[in-house]
Amino acid sequence: MTRDDKYALVSKLTEDFSNSEGIVVSEFKGLSVKKLEELRKLAKEQDVKVQVIKNTLANIALKNANKEGMELKDTNIFIWGEQLAVTKVAAKFEEKNEFFVIKTAHIDGEVCGVDKVKALSKMPSRDELIAMLLQVWNAPIQNFTIGLNALKEKKEQTA
C-alpha cells in the first residue's frame, strides 16, 4: 500500500467513523473466508460497514474522528454504523462463531465493553418498537370488534 493510498484510506475512515454512532472492534483470527463473507452479508443487510484495518491506520482515523480510547492489539475487524444495528450484527455473529470475539466498542461517545454491546444488541430496533406500539393501539379496537361479533352470533342463535 503506498503512502497516498494510506492517506486516502485514513481520510475515508475518519469521515466514516465521525458519521457512525457505533464502532465495534472484534477479533477474527481463525475465521474462514466463507465465514467472513457471511459477516459481510449480514452487515450489508443491516446497512453496516465491515473492514479489516491495520491498527496504526485505525488509530489515526479514530483519533481524527474524536473516538479515542480503544486499545487495539493483534488482528482486528471493525464494524461501524448505526449503533443498534452494529451491536446486533456483532453479537449475532459472535453467537454463531467461536473464533469471532468482540473486544471493545465505542458507542454514544464512550468506550465500552462487551457487556454493553450485548445488552444493546438485545434491545428492539426502532421499527420493532413502532410495531409494538401499533399492536398496543390496535388491541382495544380488535377486542371491541371481537366482542360485537360474539354478541351478534349470540343474538342470531337465540332468534
C-alpha positions in Angstrom: 0.0 0.0 0.0 1.5 3.3 -1.0 1.6 6.4 1.2 -1.1 8.1 -0.9 -3.4 5.0 -0.5 -2.9 5.1 3.2 -3.8 8.8 3.4 -6.9 8.2 1.3 -7.9 5.3 3.5 -7.4 7.2 6.7 -9.4 10.2 5.4 -12.3 7.9 4.3 -12.2 6.1 7.6 -12.1 9.3 9.5 -15.2 10.5 7.7 -17.0 7.2 8.2 -16.1 6.9 11.9 -17.2 10.5 12.5 -20.6 9.8 11.0 -21.1 6.5 12.8 -22.9 6.1 16.1 -21.2 2.8 17.0 -17.9 1.1 16.3 -17.3 -2.5 17.4 -13.8 -4.0 17.3 -13.6 -7.8 17.2 -11.0 -10.5 16.8 -11.5 -12.7 13.9 -8.3 -14.9 13.9 -9.2 -18.4 12.7 -12.3 -17.5 10.8 -12.5 -18.8 7.2 -13.1 -16.6 4.2 -16.6 -18.1 3.9 -17.5 -17.1 7.5 -16.1 -13.6 6.8 -18.4 -13.4 3.8 -21.3 -14.4 5.9 -20.4 -11.5 8.3 -20.2 -9.0 5.4 -23.6 -10.2 4.1 -25.2 -9.9 7.5 -23.7 -6.4 7.9 -24.9 -5.4 4.4 -28.4 -6.4 5.3 -28.3 -4.0 8.3 -26.6 -1.2 6.4 -23.4 -1.6 8.5 -19.8 -1.5 7.3 -17.2 -4.1 8.0 -13.5 -3.9 7.3 -10.2 -5.3 8.4 -7.9 -2.3 9.1 -4.3 -2.1 10.3 -4.3 -0.9 13.9 -2.0 2.1 13.2 -4.3 3.4 10.4 -7.4 2.7 12.5 -5.8 4.6 15.5 -5.1 7.6 13.3 -8.6 7.6 11.9 -10.2 7.1 15.3 -8.2 10.0 16.7 -9.2 12.3 13.8 -12.8 11.3 14.4 -12.5 12.1 18.2 -13.3 8.5 19.1 -10.2 7.6 21.0 -9.6 5.3 23.9 -10.0 1.8 22.4 -7.0 -0.4 22.9 -6.1 -2.1 19.6 -3.9 -5.2 19.6 -3.4 -8.2 17.3 -5.7 -8.6 14.2 -9.0 -6.7 14.3 -12.1 -6.4 12.2 -14.0 -3.2 12.6 -17.8 -2.9 12.3 -19.4 0.5 12.2 -22.7 2.3 11.5 -25.9 2.9 13.4 -25.4 1.8 17.0 -28.1 -0.8 17.4 -27.5 -2.3 14.0 -23.8 -2.6 14.8 -24.3 -4.3 18.1 -26.9 -6.7 16.7 -24.6 -7.7 13.8 -21.6 -8.2 16.1 -23.5 -10.1 18.8 -25.4 -12.3 16.4 -22.3 -13.3 14.5 -20.4 -13.9 17.8 -23.1 -16.4 18.9 -22.6 -18.5 15.8 -18.8 -18.4 15.5 -16.4 -19.3 18.2 -13.4 -17.6 16.5 -15.2 -14.2 16.4 -14.8 -12.4 19.7 -15.9 -8.9 20.5 -13.1 -7.0 22.1 -14.2 -3.4 22.6 -16.6 -0.8 21.2 -17.1 3.0 21.0 -20.8 3.8 21.5 -22.5 7.0 22.4 -19.2 8.9 22.7 -17.6 6.5 25.1 -15.5 3.4 25.1 -17.5 0.4 26.3 -17.0 -3.3 26.9 -18.6 -6.5 25.6 -21.4 -6.4 28.2 -22.8 -3.1 26.9 -22.6 -4.3 23.3 -24.5 -7.5 24.1 -27.1 -5.6 26.2 -27.7 -3.1 23.3 -28.0 -5.9 20.8 -31.0 -7.3 22.7 -32.9 -4.0 22.5 -35.6 -3.8 19.9 -34.9 -1.6 16.9 -37.0 1.5 16.0 -39.2 -0.5 13.6 -39.8 -3.2 16.2 -40.8 -0.6 18.7 -43.2 1.1 16.3 -44.8 -2.3 15.5 -45.2 -3.0 19.3 -46.8 0.4 19.7 -49.2 -0.1 16.8 -50.1 -3.5 18.2 -51.0 -2.0 21.6 -53.0 0.8 20.0 -54.9 -1.7 17.8 -55.7 -4.2 20.6 -58.8 -2.3 22.1 -60.4 -1.9 18.7 -59.7 -5.5 17.9 -61.2 -6.7 21.2 -64.2 -4.5 20.7 -64.9 -5.9 17.2 -64.5 -9.5 18.6 -67.0 -8.7 21.3 -69.5 -7.2 18.9 -69.2 -10.2 16.6 -69.7 -12.6 19.5 -72.8 -10.6 20.6 -74.2 -10.7 17.0 -73.7 -14.5 16.8 -75.4 -15.0 20.2 -78.4 -12.9 19.1 -78.7 -14.9 15.9 -78.7 -18.2 17.8 -81.4 -17.1 20.2 -83.6 -15.8 17.3 
